[in-house]
Amino acid sequence: MQKILLQETDPSILDVLTIALQTENFDVHGRLFYDDLLAAIREFRPQVVLLDYRLNGTDSADACRLIKTAFPWLPVLALSCNARINFEYKEKGFDDYIKKPFDLSVLYKIVRKYIEKEIGFQQYF
């Protein structure tokens, strides 16, 4: 089963996204906070990480840098309502972004794009 580590600071959005992704047969590990993401990645071994970008992206950009340093092959996607996310995501180190509010078909398409790209990466853990 394809695995997604999902970090979202809004519990309601975390619940909705988890259910939406599980409906599409993804194994989802949801988290409200940025703490211990590296340990969670080592334990859960996701194919994709989704991080809540928040208002200015500072916490998520720091978390993205940590993840990319430890796991450079692992796709990290920003979840954001920031109007400038399409300009900022690359400079912050993210592979891609998904705008809030979510269009589920777009969410699934982007997630699958990166999961399919990373088939076989489990050998790195």
N, C-alpha and C positions, 0 to 999 in steps of 0.2 A: 504494500500500500504506500502511496506517495505521501510524504510527511511535510507539514508546514508548521513552522514556529511563528506564532502570531502574537505580537505585543501591541496592545491597544489600551490607552489610559482611561477610556470611557467604558465602564462595565457593560452598559447596554449594547454599545457597538461591538464590544468583544463577544458578547453572547450571540448577537445576530450574525456576525461574520463567522463565528465558529459553526453555528448551525448551517449557514449557507454553504460553507466549504465541506462540511461533513455530508451534506446532501449530495454533493458531487463526488463522494467517496474518498475524500482526503482525510488523512489522519492528522488532526489539529491539536497542537499543544498551545493553549492560550495563556497569556501572562498580562497582568495589569501594569507591571513595573519594568524598568530597564535593568534591574539588578540581576546578577548571576546569569546573564545571557550566554556567556561562553560555556559555563557548566551545563546549562540547559541544552545547548547545541551539541556538546560532546555526548550527553546522555541520550537525547532524543534523535539525533542525526537527521535533521530535516533536509529536504532538497531545496527549500526556499524559506527565507525569513521575511516576514512582513512587519515593519516597524511604524508605529504612529509617529508622524512627523511633528505634530503639535504646532504651536503658533510660529515660533522662529526657527525651529528645526535644530536647536542647539543640542539638546539631550539625544535626539535620535541620530544626529550627525556624529556625535561622540561615540554612541553605541555602534553605529555603522563602521566607523574607523577601527574600533576594537575587533569587531567581527571580521572585517576584511584583512586585518593584520594576522589574525589567528587562522582564518579560513578563507584565503583569497579567491578560491574557486566558487564559494557559496554565494548565490544571488541574494541580494538584500534589496527589497522593494519598499519605498516610502508610501504610507497611507496618509493622504493630506487633503485638508480643505483650504490650504494656502493657495491663493490665486496665482502665485508666482512659482508654484512647484515645478511646472514644466521647464522653467529656466534654472531652478536651484538644485534639482535632484542630482544632477551629474557632478556639480562642483562640490556637493556634500558627500560624494562617494557612493551614492546609490546606483544600482543597475537600471532601475526604472521606477515608476511611480503609478499609483492608482488614486484617482481623485475621489474625494468625498463630496457629495453623497455618491454612493456606489451604484453603478449600473452592473448588476450581477453578471451579465454576459461579458462585459469588459473585464471585470475582476477575474472570471474563470479563464478567459482568453490569455490575459497577461500572465497569470500564475502558471498555466499549462505551458506557455511559451518557454518559461525558465525551467520548469521541471523537466520537460522533454530535452532541453539543451544540456541538462546536467545528469543525464542517465549515466550510471557507473561511477559517480564521484565518491560513493561510499568507501572506496578503497583508501581514501585519504584519512579516514578516522582510525 
